[in-house]
Amino acid sequence: MSVSLNKRRHSYQVDVSRFLALCGRNYVHILRWLPITCVEGECWQVEGDFGCLDVKLLENTQYTQLIEISRSIGLPQLVDTPKVVVRVYHDAKLAEVLTSRQIYRLRAVYDYPNVRMYHRDEKYQVNAFLEELLKIDNHTRIICQSES
């Protein structure tokens, strides 16, 4: 019986093409409102009919950018504000979540069960959450802010 449990535990395979497709969709969502010229530390808001994203540029290099995205829920005493740090790869046209509010370094695969109760595909799940977070509307408005 322990052999079959062990097989199930290690039989999960990462679907790389599915993950890359998701990161590609996230890149397209982000590219719609990511300024071409901005400096590290710059903050802005992206507003749509279905919400508002607070964005901060953390790092800006020739081929990548590191941005922090959060979305205020309006009930901070009940629900933590969703916040992710995303690496935007302009050369590969991908956007990948590096950290989320509660996970500081995402692994590709987690053993299951585990102490923190992460899904085996937690990295995919967090990037899928980013895709949902980015769906605020097709018509967005960018509001520049000073550094907070």
C-alpha positions in Angstrom: 0.0 0.0 0.0 2.8 2.4 0.8 4.3 1.8 -2.7 1.1 2.9 -4.5 0.9 6.0 -2.2 4.5 6.8 -3.0 3.8 6.4 -6.8 0.9 8.8 -6.6 3.0 11.3 -4.6 5.7 11.4 -7.3 3.6 10.8 -10.4 2.7 14.5 -10.9 4.3 15.9 -14.1 4.5 19.6 -14.8 2.7 20.6 -18.0 5.3 23.1 -19.2 3.4 24.1 -22.4 0.3 24.8 -20.3 2.3 26.9 -17.8 4.1 28.9 -20.6 0.7 29.6 -22.3 -0.6 31.0 -19.0 2.5 33.1 -18.5 2.1 34.4 -22.1 -1.5 35.4 -21.5 -0.5 37.2 -18.3 2.2 39.0 -20.3 -0.4 40.2 -22.8 -2.7 41.5 -20.0 0.2 43.4 -18.4 1.6 44.8 -21.6 -1.7 46.7 -22.2 -1.0 49.0 -19.3 2.8 48.7 -18.6 4.4 52.1 -19.5 7.2 51.9 -22.0 9.3 54.4 -20.1 9.3 54.2 -16.3 11.8 54.3 -13.5 12.4 52.0 -10.5 10.2 52.9 -7.6 7.5 54.5 -9.8 3.9 53.6 -8.9 0.6 53.8 -10.8 -2.9 52.6 -10.7 -4.7 50.7 -13.4 -8.5 51.2 -13.2 -11.2 49.3 -15.0 -14.9 48.6 -14.6 -14.2 45.6 -12.3 -11.5 46.9 -10.1 -8.3 48.8 -9.6 -4.7 47.5 -9.5 -1.9 49.2 -7.7 1.4 48.7 -9.5 5.0 49.5 -8.5 8.1 49.0 -10.7 10.7 47.3 -8.5 13.4 46.6 -11.0 14.0 47.6 -14.6 16.6 45.9 -16.8 17.1 45.7 -20.6 15.0 42.6 -21.1 13.0 42.2 -17.9 11.0 44.2 -15.3 10.0 43.3 -11.8 6.7 44.7 -10.8 4.5 44.4 -7.7 0.8 44.2 -8.3 -1.9 44.5 -5.6 -5.6 44.8 -5.7 -7.5 46.4 -2.8 -10.5 44.4 -1.7 -12.0 47.2 0.5 -12.3 45.0 3.6 -8.7 44.9 5.0 -9.9 43.8 8.4 -11.5 40.7 6.8 -9.4 39.9 3.8 -5.7 40.4 3.1 -5.0 42.5 0.0 -3.9 40.2 -2.8 -0.3 41.0 -3.7 2.2 39.4 -6.1 5.6 40.2 -7.4 5.9 39.4 -11.1 8.9 39.1 -13.4 8.0 40.4 -16.9 10.3 38.8 -19.6 10.1 41.0 -22.7 12.4 38.9 -24.7 10.4 35.7 -24.1 7.0 37.6 -23.9 6.1 36.0 -20.5 5.1 37.2 -17.1 5.7 34.9 -14.1 4.7 35.3 -10.5 7.9 35.0 -8.3 6.3 35.6 -4.9 2.8 36.0 -3.6 1.7 37.5 -0.2 2.2 34.2 1.7 4.8 32.4 -0.5 8.2 34.0 -0.8 9.7 31.6 -3.3 7.5 29.4 -5.5 8.8 25.9 -6.4 7.8 24.2 -9.6 6.3 21.2 -7.8 5.4 20.5 -4.2 5.1 17.1 -2.5 1.6 16.4 -1.4 0.5 16.3 1.3 2.8 19.0 2.8 2.9 21.0 6.0 1.7 24.2 4.4 -0.9 22.4 2.3 0.3 23.8 -1.0 -1.1 22.2 -4.1 1.3 20.1 -6.1 0.9 22.7 -8.9 1.0 25.7 -6.6 3.1 27.7 -9.0 0.6 27.2 -11.8 -2.3 28.0 -9.4 -0.7 31.3 -8.3 -0.1 32.3 -11.9 -3.7 31.4 -12.7 -4.7 33.7 -9.8 -2.7 36.5 -11.4 -4.6 36.0 -14.6 -7.9 36.5 -12.7 -6.4 39.5 -10.8 -5.5 41.1 -14.1 -9.0 40.8 -15.6 -10.4 44.2 -14.5 -11.8 45.3 -17.9 -10.9 45.7 -21.5 -10.9 49.5 -21.2 -8.4 50.5 -18.6 -7.2 53.9 -17.4 -3.7 54.5 -16.0 -3.3 57.0 -13.2 0.2 58.0 -12.3 1.2 58.3 -8.7 4.3 59.3 -6.8 6.3 56.8 -4.9 4.6 55.6 -1.7 
